[in-house]
Amino acid sequence: MKKIILSAALLLGVAGFAAAEKADSYQKTELKYGKLDIDDVRQIYTATDDVQVTRGTLLMKADKAVVNYTPEGYQIVTLTGTGKKVTFRQKRDGEGDQWMEGEADRIEYDERAELVKLYSRAKIRRLEGKKPSDEVEGEFISYDSRKEFFSVRNTNTGVDKPGAGRGTMIIQPKRVEPAGAAPAPAPTGGQ
């Protein structure tokens, strides 16, 4: 299988997006693919056919990855799937076996803006080992890694539209129930 090593900056934003293992930022990026086309004049790299992008603990999978370089050397990366989701998985900084994983029909990353966007049926999960923790899903998820700010919208254009649909967020309790304590009663429906 052919391999090409791209600059270490590839997909840096996704690393930040996932509250990632900081060491990943300093790792080489490896791109595996079935086919690669390089337009050196326009600075566009297009990889297709079961694409895998790896940098440190970050692993992304897509049918197609297009990397564009701006004149200043920043990368704009678009990952797409043809009938299957684009996925990523990355270790998070901190104690224990903590991971972040996600999926969408398309993922875009703008290195200069440090902005990651997940389009169409987007989902992000935090994991502790293999056990799911918090989870969010919607038609569009955007993460600004500079501000550490998420936005979830009900259309895949990133704009809210009344009646277009609803998202879901599952938040696990952060407190640990004291040993021997009786569970709290479930809320009643009339309030």
NUTORPA-592927 format. One record per atom (N, C-alpha, C, O): residue in three letters; x, y, z. Coordinates in steps of 0.001 Angstrom, whole numbers, padded with zeros to 6 digits, always signed. Layout:
<rs>
ALAXYZ/...
</rs>
This chain:
<rs>
MET+000849-001183+000000/MET+000000+000000+000000/MET+000886+001234+000000/MET+001903+001297+000690/LYS+000472+002207-000789/LYS+001252+003423-000905/LYS+001097+004259+000364/LYS+000063+004203+001029/LYS+002118+005022+000689/LYS+002079+005914+001839/LYS+002678+007250+001450/LYS+003551+007326+000585/ILE+002208+008288+002089/ILE+002856+009592+001956/ILE+002810+010260+003319/ILE+001790+010204+004007/ILE+003888+010879+003707/ILE+003929+011582+004979/ILE+003697+013062+004689/ILE+004485+013680+003974/LEU+002642+013631+005228/LEU+002344+015048+005062/LEU+002895+015808+006261/LEU+003352+015209+007235/SER+002848+017120+006179/SER+003385+017942+007266/SER+002665+017656+008574/SER+001520+017205+008574/ALA+003333+017917+009678/ALA+002789+017628+011000/ALA+001573+018461+011339/ALA+000888+018186+012324/ALA+001298+019469+010542/ALA+000152+020325+010841/ALA-001175+019746+010371/ALA-002226+020249+010767/LEU-001166+018711+009544/LEU-002401+018163+009002/LEU-003354+017767+010110/LEU-003006+016993+011001/LEU-004523+018289+010047/LEU-005599+017980+010989/LEU-005286+018361+012419/LEU-005803+017737+013346/LEU-004460+019360+012624/LEU-004151+019829+013967/LEU-005410+020241+014700/LEU-005545+020003+015900/GLY-006320+020852+013987/GLY-007561+021319+014615/GLY-008386+020178+015151/GLY-008992+020316+016213/VAL-008435+019065+014469/VAL-009185+017936+014994/VAL-008531+017459+016274/VAL-009223+017011+017188/ALA-007211+017545+016359/ALA-006523+017193+017590/ALA-006982+018097+018713/ALA-007269+017616+019809/GLY-007059+019396+018470/GLY-007529+020332+019484/GLY-008989+020118+019789/GLY-009406+020233+020942/PHE-009774+019808+018774/PHE-011202+019584+018908/PHE-011490+018519+019942/PHE-012450+018635+020704/ALA-010700+017520+019976/ALA-010969+016386+020830/ALA-010343+016520+022208/ALA-010244+015522+022922/ALA-009911+017724+022617/ALA-009170+017898+023862/ALA-008066+016857+023868/ALA-007900+016088+024816/ALA-007338+016862+022804/ALA-006480+015765+022422/ALA-005225+015650+023242/ALA-004811+016561+023959/GLU-004646+014489+023098/GLU-003315+014232+023608/GLU-002407+015308+023010/GLU-002210+015343+021795/LYS-001858+016179+023843/LYS-001050+017289+023343/LYS+000144+016827+022518/LYS+000563+017522+021592/ALA+000683+015687+022838/ALA+001841+015175+022105/ALA+001515+014885+020643/ALA+002424+014850+019813/ASP+000234+014673+020306/ASP-000134+014386+018922/ASP+000246+015531+017983/ASP+000550+015300+016813/SER+000228+016761+018491/SER+000549+017932+017659/SER+001963+017879+017108/SER+002258+018520+016099/TYR+002834+017129+017752/TYR+004236+017078+017352/TYR+004590+015789+016620/TYR+005763+015525+016356/GLN+003588+014994+016295/GLN+003812+013739+015590/GLN+003703+013952+014083/GLN+003057+014892+013621/LYS+004332+013082+013342/LYS+004174+013111+011884/LYS+002749+012675+011552/LYS+002091+012000+012343/THR+002294+013068+010385/THR+000987+012652+009893/THR+001209+011647+008778/THR+001977+011889+007847/GLU+000530+010522+008885/GLU+000642+009482+007872/GLU-000703+009338+007183/GLU-001738+009220+007838/LEU-000681+009348+005864/LEU-001881+009233+005062/LEU-001779+007936+004262/LEU-000848+007761+003476/LYS-002734+007030+004462/LYS-002796+005788+003699/LYS-004004+005867+002784/LYS-005048+006394+003167/TYR-003861+005340+001573/TYR-004906+005494+000575/TYR-004726+004454-000519/TYR-003711+003761-000582/GLY-005720+004362-001367/GLY-005612+003527-002555/GLY-005120+004319-003749/GLY-004442+003778-004623/LYS-005462+005614-003790/LYS-005078+006462-004916/LYS-004783+007869-004398/LYS-005458+008359-003492/LEU-003764+008518-004981/LEU-003404+009878-004591/LEU-003136+010705-005837/LEU-002403+010282-006731/ASP-003736+011889-005885/ASP-003472+012858-006953/ASP-002947+014130-006293/ASP-003528+014621-005326/ILE-001833+014664-006828/ILE-001228+015871-006279/ILE-001147+016922-007374/ILE-000551+016703-008429/ASP-001761+018071-007101/ASP-001672+019219-007992/ASP-000720+020203-007321/ASP-001142+021004-006487/ASP+000574+020148-007682/ASP+001583+021000-007051/ASP+001371+022479-007363/ASP+001695+023332-006536/VAL+000840+022793-008524/VAL+000622+024193-008884/VAL-000430+024812-007975/VAL-000229+025906-007446/ARG-001544+024122-007793/ARG-002633+024647-006951/ARG-002505+024221-005498/ARG-003304+024654-004668/GLN-001515+023379-005157/GLN-001283+022896-003793/GLN-002505+022158-003242/GLN-003003+022468-002160/ILE-002979+021164-004021/ILE-004126+020353-003627/ILE-003713+018886-003686/ILE-003218+018406-004706/TYR-003926+018180-002571/TYR-003636+016755-002469/TYR-004986+016049-002304/TYR-005745+016386-001395/THR-005295+015081-003162/THR-006553+014356-003099/THR-006267+012865-002955/THR-005716+012237-003859/ALA-006645+012312-001816/ALA-006477+010884-001541/ALA-007851+010233-001553/ALA-008807+010780-001004/THR-007950+009051-002186/THR-009220+008332-002240/THR-008987+006847-001971/THR-007853+006370-001920/ASP-010097+006137-001803/ASP-010100+004682-001641/ASP-009594+004264-000269/ASP-008412+003980-000077/ASP-010525+004235+000681/ASP-010238+003768+002042/ASP-009081+004557+002678/ASP-008042+003993+003022/VAL-009281+005850+002823/VAL-008252+006749+003351/VAL-008192+006642+004876/VAL-009219+006651+005555/GLN-006973+006543+005393/GLN-006729+006565+006843/GLN-005674+007621+007123/GLN-004598+007618+006525/VAL-005999+008526+008041/VAL-005076+009565+008463/VAL-004724+009288+009919/VAL-005610+009175+010766/THR-003424+009177+010209/THR-002975+008881+011568/THR-001935+009905+011984/THR-001021+010215+011220/ARG-002070+010427+013189/ARG-001038+011273+013781/ARG-001099+011059+015279/ARG-002042+011492+015941/GLY-000095+010393+015806/GLY-000112+010059+017228/GLY-001291+009155+017526/GLY-001439+008097+016914/THR-002140+009571+018475/THR-003309+008760+018829/THR-004518+009050+017951/THR-005533+008361+018058/LEU-004431+010055+017085/LEU-005541+010425+016216/LEU-005620+009464+015026/LEU-004622+009223+014347/LEU-006807+008924+014784/LEU-007066+008086+013622/LEU-008358+008572+012987/LEU-009405+008614+013634/MET-008274+008943+011700/MET-009449+009356+010947/MET-009589+008451+009740/MET-008600+008049+009128/LYS-010851+008131+009400/LYS-011118+007275+008248/LYS-012176+007935+007373/LYS-013174+008460+007866/ALA-011936+007897+006065/ALA-012864+008493+005105/ALA-012675+007825+003754/ALA-011671+007154+003516/ASP-013641+008012+002878/ASP-013489+007545+001507/ASP-012568+008471+000719/ASP-011873+008051-000206/LYS-012585+009777+001122/LYS-011811+010764+000373/LYS-011309+011859+001308/LYS-012032+012301+002201/ALA-010077+012292+001099/ALA-009502+013417+001841/ALA-008885+014381+000839/ALA-008086+013981-000008/VAL-009259+015656+000938/VAL-008696+016690+000080/VAL-008002+017709+000982/VAL-008621+018284+001878/VAL-006708+017924+000734/VAL-005923+018874+001502/VAL-005538+020018+000569/VAL-004864+019810-000440/ASN-005976+021232+000918/ASN-005623+022442+000167/ASN-004678+023266+001022/ASN-004899+023414+002224/TYR-003640+023800+000425/TYR-002731+024708+001128/TYR-003008+026134+000688/TYR-003135+026410-000505/THR-003103+027044+001659/THR-003234+028459+001335/THR-001850+028983+000950/THR-000854+028309+001211/PRO-001762+030156+000343/PRO-000449+030722+000007/PRO+000459+030903+001242/PRO+001684+030896+001118/GLU-000149+031064+002427/GLU+000631+031222+003661/GLU+001061+029878+004255/GLU+001796+029846+005241/GLY+000608+028775+003664/GLY+001007+027453+004137/GLY+000029+026789+005085/GLY+000315+025706+005595/TYR-001124+027407+005338/TYR-002140+026785+006187/TYR-002898+025728+005390/TYR-003001+025797+004165/GLN-003422+024755+006119/GLN-004166+023679+005472/GLN-005664+023840+005679/GLN-006121+024244+006749/ILE-006406+023520+004650/ILE-007854+023366+004734/ILE-008119+021938+004283/ILE-007829+021576+003143/VAL-008672+021125+005185/VAL-008827+019695+004940/VAL-010317+019356+004899/VAL-011078+019775+005770/THR-010722+018606+003894/THR-012099+018127+003785/THR-012070+016611+003657/THR-011424+016062+002764/LEU-012784+015940+004568/LEU-012904+014478+004562/LEU-014351+014129+004260/LEU-015263+014657+004896/THR-014572+013234+003286/THR-015933+012855+002922/THR-016064+011343+002807/THR-015087+010619+002613/GLY-017297+010899+002933/GLY-017613+009489+002759/GLY-018592+009328+001608/GLY-019357+010242+001301/THR-018567+008185+000986/THR-019514+007867-000072/THR-020365+006711+000436/THR-020023+005542+000259/GLY-021472+007059+001067/GLY-022347+006034+001607/GLY-021982+005573+003002/GLY-022753+004844+003626/LYS-020822+005979+003511/LYS-020491+005649+004895/LYS-019908+006878+005562/LYS-019447+007802+004891/LYS-019930+006886+006868/LYS-019518+008038+007654/LYS-018008+008239+007646/LYS-017235+007291+007514/VAL-017612+009500+007791/VAL-016235+009852+008098/VAL-016117+009716+009617/VAL-016994+010184+010343/THR-015063+009091+010103/THR-014930+008874+011550/THR-013576+009364+012045/THR-012605+009444+011293/PHE-013543+009691+013349/PHE-012269+009974+013995/PHE-012304+009422+015410/PHE-013369+009261+016006/ARG-011133+009139+015928/ARG-010957+008660+017310/ARG-009610+009185+017774/ARG-008620+009105+017046/GLN-009574+009736+019015/GLN-008331+010289+019540/GLN-008329+010245+021056/GLN-009351+010464+021706/LYS-007157+009957+021603/LYS-006972+009949+023054/LYS-007044+011381+023554/LYS-006547+012302+022906/ARG-007673+011563+024724/ARG-007766+012877+025354/ARG-006677+013010+026405/ARG-006236+012023+026995/ASP-006252+014252+026630/ASP-005319+014523+027717/ASP-006011+014221+029041/ASP-007236+014283+029136/GLY-005241+013902+030038/GLY-005801+013666+031362/GLY-005530+012256+031832/GLY-004924+011435+031143/GLU-006009+012015+033038/GLU-005794+010708+033653/GLU-006708+009659+033032/GLU-007782+009967+032515/GLY-006260+008435+033098/GLY-007089+007323+032672/GLY-007132+007135+031171/GLY-006399+007771+030414/ASP-008014+006242+030771/ASP-008171+005849+029379/ASP-009331+006634+028777/ASP-010414+006083+028576/GLN-009113+007926+028484/GLN-010160+008804+027984/GLN-009975+009041+026483/GLN-008867+009303+026014/TRP-011080+008943+025744/TRP-011048+009075+024292/TRP-012176+009979+023825/TRP-013154+010183+024544/MET-012041+010515+022632/MET-013088+011262+021953/MET-013235+010609+020585/MET-012241+010315+019921/GLU-014478+010383+020167/GLU-014692+009852+018833/GLU-015907+010526+018229/GLU-016789+011007+018941/GLY-015940+010555+016916/GLY-017047+011204+016249/GLY-017223+010689+014845/GLY-016405+009934+014319/GLU-018341+011131+014243/GLU-018646+010722+012882/GLU-019568+011755+012250/GLU-020313+012454+012936/ALA-019500+011833+010939/ALA-020367+012709+010158/ALA-020225+012308+008695/ALA-019367+011499+008341/ASP-021072+012880+007857/ASP-020938+012618+006422/ASP-019741+013366+005844/ASP-019122+012915+004880/ARG-019418+014524+006448/ARG-018279+015326+005996/ARG-017672+016054+007189/ARG-018395+016537+008061/ILE-016345+016132+007227/ILE-015636+016897+008250/ILE-014702+017859+007532/ILE-013963+017467+006629/GLU-014745+019132+007944/GLU-013850+020147+007384/GLU-013036+020766+008516/GLU-013529+020965+009626/TYR-011772+021064+008202/TYR-010901+021703+009179/TYR-010146+022847+008527/TYR-009506+022671+007490/ASP-010223+024016+009138/ASP-009491+025192+008694/ASP-008396+025454+009725/ASP-008674+025902+010838/GLU-007144+025170+009343/GLU-006022+025286+010280/GLU-005823+026717+010765/GLU-005568+026935+011950/ARG-005936+027699+009864/ARG-005710+029094+010256/ARG-006730+029538+011313/ARG-006352+030152+012311/ALA-008009+029236+011105/ALA-009061+029634+012040/ALA-009168+028688+013229/ALA-009853+028991+014206/GLU-008489+027538+013150/GLU-008594+026494+014170/GLU-010058+026127+014394/GLU-010537+026060+015526/LEU-010751+025894+013285/LEU-012175+025617+013294/LEU-012445+024273+012627/LEU-011988+024022+011512/VAL-013199+023401+013326/VAL-013583+022091+012812/VAL-015100+022080+012652/VAL-015833+022502+013546/LYS-015560+021591+011497/LYS-016997+021511+011245/LYS-017356+020092+010823/LYS-016708+019510+009953/LEU-018402+019537+011450/LEU-018926+018221+011105/LEU-020309+018423+010506/LEU-021167+019058+011119/TYR-020532+017880+009297/TYR-021761+018107+008555/TYR-022570+016827+008410/TYR-022013+015753+008181/SER-023863+016944+008541/SER-024854+015905+008265/SER-024709+014690+009173/SER-023729+013945+009125/ARG-025719+014534+009988/ARG-025798+013401+010933/ARG-024520+013301+011770/ARG-023934+012228+011913/ALA-024105+014446+012319/ALA-022864+014530+013095/ALA-023084+014038+014517/ALA-024148+014232+015105/LYS-022064+013401+015050/LYS-022138+012859+016410/LYS-020738+012876+017016/LYS-019761+012516+016359/ILE-020653+013300+018282/ILE-019387+013278+019020/ILE-019644+012622+020373/ILE-020639+012920+021035/ARG-018743+011725+020783/ARG-018850+011004+022059/ARG-017542+011092+022825/ARG-016460+011021+022242/ARG-017653+011246+024130/ARG-016496+011075+025005/ARG-016583+009662+025558/ARG-017669+009168+025858/LEU-015444+009024+025688/LEU-015407+007660+026201/LEU-014419+007583+027353/LEU-013382+008246+027347/GLU-014752+006772+028330/GLU-013826+006412+029392/GLU-013576+004926+029204/GLU-014399+004089+029575/GLY-012417+004611+028618/GLY-012176+003246+028162/GLY-013104+003001+026993/GLY-013052+003723+025998/LYS-013951+001993+027100/LYS-014939+001727+026049/LYS-016329+002191+026450/LYS-017277+002066+025675/LYS-016453+002730+027667/LYS-017752+003157+028187/LYS-018071+004574+027720/LYS-017311+005501+027999/PRO-019204+004756+027002/PRO-019583+006096+026552/PRO-019881+007015+027739/PRO-020459+006594+028740/SER-019481+008253+027604/SER-019770+009282+028601/SER-020707+010281+027925/SER-021776+009888+027459/ASP-020345+011538+027860/ASP-021192+012546+027235/ASP-021238+012347+025717/ASP-020293+011853+025104/GLU-022383+012755+025131/GLU-022573+012583+023692/GLU-023443+013721+023171/GLU-024380+014149+023846/VAL-023138+014207+021977/VAL-023967+015227+021338/VAL-024124+014861+019870/VAL-023195+014364+019234/GLU-025328+015119+019340/GLU-025547+014858+017924/GLU-026468+015912+017341/GLU-027308+016482+018036/GLY-026295+016157+016061/GLY-027099+017131+015341/GLY-026707+017111+013883/GLY-025799+016377+013491/GLU-027375+017902+013084/GLU-027063+017947+011660/GLU-025740+018653+011390/GLU-025097+018400+010372/PHE-025326+019546+012306/PHE-024104+020319+012116/PHE-023477+020580+013485/PHE-024155+021039+014404/ILE-022191+020291+013618/ILE-021452+020598+014843/ILE-020199+021361+014432/ILE-019465+020941+013537/SER-019967+022485+015097/SER-018786+023296+014845/SER-018021+023431+016153/SER-018624+023581+017216/TYR-016684+023377+016080/TYR-015872+023562+017277/TYR-014750+024542+016979/TYR-013924+024314+016095/ASP-014734+025636+017728/ASP-013685+026641+017649/ASP-012682+026302+018751/ASP-012954+026533+019929/SER-011523+025756+018374/SER-010575+025296+019391/SER-009888+026448+020110/SER-009401+026259+021225/ARG-009829+027639+019510/ARG-009249+028796+020210/ARG-010118+029215+021382/ARG-009617+029502+022469/LYS-011432+029249+021153/LYS-012373+029673+022191/LYS-012914+028496+023003/LYS-013595+028695+024009/GLU-012606+027257+022561/GLU-013160+026044+023168/GLU-014683+026148+023235/GLU-015285+026005+024299/PHE-015298+026402+022063/PHE-016727+026669+021972/PHE-017362+025769+020916/PHE-016929+025745+019764/PHE-018404+025021+021330/PHE-019173+024159+020433/PHE-020450+024861+019993/PHE-021033+025622+020765/SER-020886+024618+018773/SER-022211+025011+018297/SER-022817+023801+017614/SER-022155+023120+016831/VAL-024078+023539+017913/VAL-024802+022452+017268/VAL-026050+023065+016647/VAL-026801+023766+017326/ARG-026276+022805+015357/ARG-027397+023394+014634/ARG-028230+022297+013970/ARG-027761+021177+013768/ASN-029495+022651+013631/ASN-030424+021638+013127/ASN-030456+021497+011614/ASN-031282+020745+011095/THR-029583+022194+010882/THR-029453+021971+009442/THR-027983+021764+009119/THR-027112+022239+009848/ASN-027704+021065+008040/ASN-026307+020797+007701/ASN-025593+022002+007092/ASN-024429+021903+006704/THR-026291+023149+007004/THR-025639+024383+006551/THR-025048+025156+007720/THR-024301+026113+007514/GLY-025373+024753+008949/GLY-024881+025456+010135/GLY-025788+026578+010579/GLY-025445+027327+011494/VAL-026952+026709+009940/VAL-027921+027747+010288/VAL-029152+027054+010864/VAL-029634+026071+010300/ASP-029663+027563+011989/ASP-030890+026999+012551/ASP-032082+027363+011681/ASP-032186+028479+011170/LYS-032979+026394+011526/LYS-034193+026618+010757/LYS-035355+026076+011575/LYS-035366+024892+011910/PRO-036336+026918+011906/PRO-037480+026442+012684/PRO-038124+025226+012036/PRO-038415+025230+010840/GLY-038342+024194+012825/GLY-038984+022979+012354/GLY-038088+022023+011596/GLY-038564+020990+011126/ALA-036808+022329+011461/ALA-035902+021482+010674/ALA-035473+020226+011412/ALA-034955+019298+010791/GLY-035670+020175+012678/GLY-035275+018997+013429/GLY-034672+019379+014764/GLY-034505+020559+015075/ARG-034356+018387+015531/ARG-033827+018608+016869/ARG-032581+017769+017054/ARG-032413+016734+016408/GLY-031716+018214+017931/GLY-030517+017468+018292/GLY-030727+016759+019609/GLY-031777+016882+020239/THR-029726+016024+020014/THR-029773+015306+021281/THR-028437+015442+021972/THR-027385+015348+021340/MET-028482+015666+023291/MET-027260+015669+024091/MET-027506+014796+025306/MET-028530+014917+025978/ILE-026565+013924+025575/ILE-026634+013058+026751/ILE-025481+013463+027659/ILE-024315+013400+027269/ILE-025826+013880+028880/ILE-024818+014320+029841/ILE-024839+013342+031009/ILE-025851+013201+031696/GLN-023728+012680+031224/GLN-023622+011735+032329/GLN-023375+012500+033625/GLN-022771+013571+033598/PRO-023836+011965+034768/PRO-023590+012644+036039/PRO-022092+012742+036329/PRO-021329+011821+036040/LYS-021693+013857+036896/LYS-020284+014064+037238/LYS-019990+013657+038684/LYS-018843+013404+039055/ARG-021049+013600+039485/ARG-020871+013202+040882/ARG-020972+011684+041003/ARG-021630+011030+040194/VAL-020330+011142+042000/VAL-020399+009720+042289/VAL-021350+009540+043452/VAL-021241+010233+044464/GLU-022286+008608+043313/GLU-023257+008347+044362/GLU-022550+007743+045567/GLU-021789+006785+045428/PRO-022803+008307+046765/PRO-022163+007746+047968/PRO-022600+006295+048187/PRO-023737+005922+047895/ALA-021681+005496+048700/ALA-021971+004087+048965/ALA-023125+003979+049953/ALA-023142+004663+050975/GLY-024086+003119+049643/GLY-025211+002865+050540/GLY-026323+003881+050435/GLY-027328+003733+051131/ALA-026209+004888+049618/ALA-027261+005902+049508/ALA-028404+005359+048637/ALA-028182+004627+047672/ALA-029614+005738+049005/ALA-030795+005328+048232/ALA-030864+006204+046987/ALA-030565+007397+047055/PRO-031252+005629+045853/PRO-031364+006452+044637/PRO-032430+007537+044800/PRO-033438+007333+045477/ALA-032197+008676+044179/ALA-033154+009782+044227/ALA-034397+009391+043442/ALA-034297+008696+042430/PRO-035587+009836+043903/PRO-036804+009499+043154/PRO-036796+010182+041800/PRO-036233+011264+041637/ALA-037427+009539+040836/ALA-037530+010091+039481/ALA-038473+011283+039500/ALA-039455+011275+040242/PRO-038194+012308+038700/PRO-039103+013469+038669/PRO-040466+013071+038139/PRO-040573+012161+037317/THR-041505+013744+038601/THR-042857+013469+038130/THR-043164+014366+036957/THR-042543+015417+036798/GLY-044117+013966+036130/GLY-044387+014650+034872/GLY-045151+015945+034977/GLY-045243+016618+033950/GLY-045709+016378+036086/GLY-046580+017555+036128/GLY-045879+018864+036428/GLY-046568+019843+036716/GLN-044581+018951+036383/GLN-043940+020209+036788/GLN-043323+020950+035684/GLN-042755+022020+035899/
</rs>
